[in-house]
Amino acid sequence: MSLISQTDPDIILFSEVGGANKEFIPQLLDSLKAIDKIYYGETSGQSAGFISKYEIESQQLCCFPDDKGPIVKARLNVGGNTLIAYSAHLDYRYYECYLPRGYSGTTWKKLDAPVLDVDSILDANRMSQRDEAIAAFREDAKKEIENGSLIILGGDFNEPSHLDWQADTKDLRDHNGLVLNWDCSIMLTEMGMIDSYREQYPDAVKYPGVTFPSANKYTEISKLTWAPDADERERIDFIYYYPNAAWSLNTTVIVGPEETIQSSKVKEKDSEDPFIVPTGVWFTDHKGNMATFTIKIKTDK
């Protein structure tokens, strides 16, 4: 809650809120209200969640509504514009960006050698349900786009972006010389969605935008890493938006500790990424994203 007070966002997209505490959203709303911050939200029953300063006209599970990749869809009115916000927590299984690093993305165990065949890696990656979730999102969002709605999609994708695995990064972060066109980011790019962080910071070398694993001084390093002998640092948390004349992207920034975890050690900041560093307790092994937009007020003539 201290981070919400620090950053004062209008809309918050949550991942991993479907644990033992099924009342996380209403309890959070009550706590925020106690400090005179009014947000709206509903329990989704899944690991993706959503709250907003704008009243929610409707909320539903969509685009693969199960526990292997839920997406929560909320409809808002912002300045007379219909804004559709999709909060995603995609399938964590078959995390195959570990294969080039010499780890299994299913058992998390160290392999005898890294897997360096691109087709094999992508085939294994497609065993997850992430691409099915994004395919369903595309179908749903297409209808909303045709109606002129503003579209935003954010959350934990559990899959890298192809923009971070090209020739300029092939020898960084244990990519082992590979160029990989990861499915979900390709699918979103092909439909016209814009990766807000890469839109503002296209240089993936200077601005890697790593969101996992985040250093966290409140947690043992062994609980933050799944590939303890590798450089597993990756950008897997995103905010995408669809271009529309009614809005424009202003800024994007990484939210969380500046340090990361590399080969089971805390790695000091070694990039030019902009950060909002939390003043309170950091509560996760990921970092977040914050994007700000200007939205034109829609007036009827």
GUMI-123399 format. One record per residue (C-alpha): residue number from 0; x, y, z. Coordinates in steps of 0.1 Angstrom, whole numbers. Example, Ala and Ser with C-alpha at 12.3 -4.5 7.8 and 13.67 -1.06 7.14 Angstrom:
// residues 2
REC     k      c1      c2      c3
REC     0     123     -45      78
REC     1     137     -11      71
//
This chain:
// residues 301
REC     k      c1      c2      c3
REC     0       0       0       0
REC     1      29      23       6
REC     2      39      20     -30
REC     3       4      31     -41
REC     4       8      61     -19
REC     5      42      68     -33
REC     6      33      65     -70
REC     7      -5      74     -69
REC     8     -15      55    -101
REC     9     -50      58    -116
REC    10     -51      21    -127
REC    11     -33      -8    -112
REC    12     -29     -42    -129
REC    13     -21     -70    -104
REC    14      -5    -105    -109
REC    15      -3    -133     -84
REC    16     -32    -121     -62
REC    17     -52    -154     -63
REC    18     -35    -171     -34
REC    19     -49    -181      -1
REC    20     -63    -147       6
REC    21     -93    -145     -17
REC    22    -103    -112      -3
REC    23     -71     -93     -13
REC    24     -88     -68     -35
REC    25    -116     -57     -11
REC    26     -92     -56      18
REC    27     -68     -34      -2
REC    28     -97     -11     -12
REC    29    -107      -8      25
REC    30     -71       0      35
REC    31     -67      26       8
REC    32    -100      42      18
REC    33     -87      45      53
REC    34     -60      69      40
REC    35     -85      88      18
REC    36     -76      70     -14
REC    37    -107      58     -32
REC    38    -103      30     -57
REC    39    -127       5     -73
REC    40    -122     -31     -79
REC    41    -137     -66     -77
REC    42    -124    -100     -67
REC    43    -116    -120     -99
REC    44    -111    -154     -82
REC    45     -79    -158    -103
REC    46     -43    -146    -100
REC    47     -49    -115    -122
REC    48     -66     -85    -106
REC    49     -74     -49    -112
REC    50     -83     -17     -93
REC    51     -89      18    -106
REC    52     -97      54     -95
REC    53    -124      53    -122
REC    54    -156      34    -115
REC    55    -157       1    -132
REC    56    -186      -3    -156
REC    57    -180     -41    -159
REC    58    -154     -66    -151
REC    59    -150    -102    -163
REC    60    -126    -130    -168
REC    61    -118    -134    -205
REC    62     -93    -146    -230
REC    63     -86    -180    -214
REC    64    -102    -177    -180
REC    65     -85    -205    -160
REC    66     -56    -208    -136
REC    67     -30    -214    -163
REC    68     -32    -179    -177
REC    69     -61    -157    -166
REC    70     -68    -123    -180
REC    71     -92     -99    -163
REC    72    -110     -74    -185
REC    73    -124     -42    -171
REC    74    -144     -15    -188
REC    75    -140      21    -177
REC    76    -151      56    -188
REC    77    -121      80    -188
REC    78    -129     115    -200
REC    79    -157     103    -221
REC    80    -136      76    -237
REC    81    -142      39    -232
REC    82    -110      23    -219
REC    83    -106     -15    -218
REC    84     -80     -26    -194
REC    85     -67     -62    -195
REC    86     -47     -75    -166
REC    87     -28    -107    -174
REC    88      -9    -133    -154
REC    89       0    -158    -181
REC    90      10    -194    -177
REC    91      42    -198    -157
REC    92      49    -233    -170
REC    93      73    -241    -199
REC    94      95    -211    -191
REC    95     118    -220    -219
REC    96     140    -189    -220
REC    97     159    -211    -194
REC    98     169    -236    -220
REC    99     197    -215    -236
REC   100     209    -209    -201
REC   101     212    -246    -193
REC   102     181    -251    -172
REC   103     148    -268    -178
REC   104     118    -245    -179
REC   105      95    -273    -166
REC   106     115    -290    -138
REC   107     138    -259    -131
REC   108     167    -284    -129
REC   109     201    -278    -144
REC   110     207    -295    -177
REC   111     238    -312    -189
REC   112     243    -285    -215
REC   113     224    -254    -228
REC   114     198    -260    -255
REC   115     208    -239    -285
REC   116     184    -251    -312
REC   117     159    -222    -318
REC   118     131    -244    -332
REC   119     133    -268    -302
REC   120     132    -239    -278
REC   121     101    -224    -294
REC   122      84    -257    -297
REC   123      89    -263    -260
REC   124      77    -228    -253
REC   125      45    -234    -271
REC   126      36    -262    -247
REC   127      25    -234    -224
REC   128      -9    -218    -227
REC   129       5    -183    -231
REC   130       1    -182    -269
REC   131     -35    -194    -266
REC   132     -43    -167    -241
REC   133     -28    -140    -263
REC   134     -46    -154    -294
REC   135     -79    -151    -274
REC   136     -70    -116    -263
REC   137     -64    -106    -299
REC   138     -99    -117    -309
REC   139    -115    -100    -279
REC   140     -95     -67    -283
REC   141    -101     -66    -320
REC   142    -139     -61    -314
REC   143    -132     -34    -288
REC   144    -107     -16    -312
REC   145    -134     -16    -339
REC   146    -157       2    -315
REC   147    -130      29    -309
REC   148    -121      18    -274
REC   149     -87      26    -258
REC   150     -69      -7    -251
REC   151     -43     -15    -225
REC   152     -28     -49    -216
REC   153      -4     -54    -188
REC   154      10     -79    -163
REC   155      33    -108    -159
REC   156      37    -126    -192
REC   157      62    -153    -180
REC   158      78    -150    -215
REC   159     104    -126    -229
REC   160      99    -102    -257
REC   161     114    -108    -291
REC   162     126     -72    -290
REC   163     151     -82    -262
REC   164     164    -113    -280
REC   165     178     -99    -313
REC   166     214     -96    -326
REC   167     223     -68    -303
REC   168     217     -89    -272
REC   169     227    -124    -284
REC   170     258    -124    -263
REC   171     243    -108    -232
REC   172     226    -124    -201
REC   173     234    -160    -211
REC   174     215    -158    -244
REC   175     244    -179    -258
REC   176     244    -163    -292
REC   177     207    -169    -299
REC   178     182    -147    -316
REC   179     147    -157    -306
REC   180     113    -144    -318
REC   181      92    -152    -288
REC   182      55    -159    -297
REC   183      35    -136    -275
REC   184      53    -104    -282
REC   185      53    -112    -320
REC   186      16    -118    -319
REC   187       9     -86    -301
REC   188      32     -66    -324
REC   189      15     -80    -355
REC   190     -19     -68    -343
REC   191      -5     -33    -337
REC   192      -1     -33    -299
REC   193      28     -12    -287
REC   194      53     -23    -260
REC   195      53       9    -240
REC   196      88       4    -225
REC   197     104      -4    -258
REC   198      85      24    -275
REC   199     103      49    -253
REC   200     136      29    -248
REC   201     142       9    -280
REC   202     178       1    -271
REC   203     177     -32    -253
REC   204     214     -31    -245
REC   205     214       2    -226
REC   206     178      -2    -214
REC   207     172     -39    -208
REC   208     143     -32    -185
REC   209     149     -63    -164
REC   210     119     -72    -142
REC   211     128    -106    -130
REC   212     145    -117    -108
REC   213     145     -86     -87
REC   214     168     -83     -57
REC   215     148     -80     -25
REC   216     166     -74       8
REC   217     137     -88      27
REC   218     140    -123      11
REC   219     168    -149       9
REC   220     185    -150     -25
REC   221     177    -187     -28
REC   222     140    -179     -29
REC   223     145    -153     -57
REC   224     164    -174     -83
REC   225     153    -205    -102
REC   226     185    -208    -123
REC   227     211    -202     -96
REC   228     242    -207    -117
REC   229     230    -186    -147
REC   230     223    -150    -156
REC   231     185    -154    -158
REC   232     177    -117    -158
REC   233     148    -110    -181
REC   234     120     -85    -189
REC   235      88    -105    -186
REC   236      64     -79    -172
REC   237      49     -55    -197
REC   238      24     -27    -204
REC   239      11     -28    -240
REC   240     -13      -3    -256
REC   241     -31       1    -289
REC   242     -25      34    -307
REC   243     -55      58    -308
REC   244     -57      95    -316
REC   245     -74     100    -282
REC   246     -43      92    -262
REC   247      -5      94    -262
REC   248      22      78    -241
REC   249      42     102    -219
REC   250      66      82    -198
REC   251      74      46    -188
REC   252      96      36    -158
REC   253     106       5    -140
REC   254      92       3    -104
REC   255     112     -17     -78
REC   256     147     -21     -64
REC   257     174     -11     -89
REC   258     194     -43     -81
REC   259     188     -77     -97
REC   260     200    -113     -91
REC   261     227    -128    -113
REC   262     241    -162    -106
REC   263     228    -162     -71
REC   264     244    -128     -63
REC   265     230     -94     -59
REC   266     239     -74     -90
REC   267     241     -36     -87
REC   268     224     -15    -114
REC   269     243     -18    -146
REC   270     219      -2    -171
REC   271     205      32    -179
REC   272     169      22    -171
REC   273     149      48    -152
REC   274     135      36    -118
REC   275     110      45     -92
REC   276     126      30     -61
REC   277     101      20     -34
REC   278     104      38      -1
REC   279      86      10      17
REC   280      90     -28      19
REC   281      93     -44     -16
REC   282      70     -74     -17
REC   283      79     -95     -47
REC   284     107    -111     -68
REC   285      95     -91     -98
REC   286      98     -55    -106
REC   287      68     -35    -120
REC   288      62     -11    -148
REC   289      45      23    -146
REC   290      33      41    -178
REC   291      16      75    -179
REC   292      -6      86    -207
REC   293     -24     118    -218
REC   294     -60     111    -227
REC   295     -81     137    -246
REC   296    -114     145    -230
REC   297    -141     134    -254
REC   298    -169     160    -259
REC   299    -201     154    -279
REC   300    -208     179    -306
//
